[in-house]
Amino acid sequence: MRKGFDGLAALVQDHLARDPFSGQAFVFRGRQGHLIKVLWWDGQGLCLFAKRLEKGRFVWTGTGPGRPT
């Protein structure tokens, strides 16, 4: 999870075809599940929140190829 404001905003635009400045919150999880980042436009600028767990993992479900539905 090395991406910051610009990298995550580009992911939102390119891969999700969404506007990162819409006011929606976009949540990204690291591969190991210990870290999440939340990108959110508050009306004045982008906010980037991060949380890293010392124990356990964030549970993540997906609906892509090879992922459970």
Order of alpha helices (4+ residues) and beta strands (2+ residues): alpha-beta-beta-beta
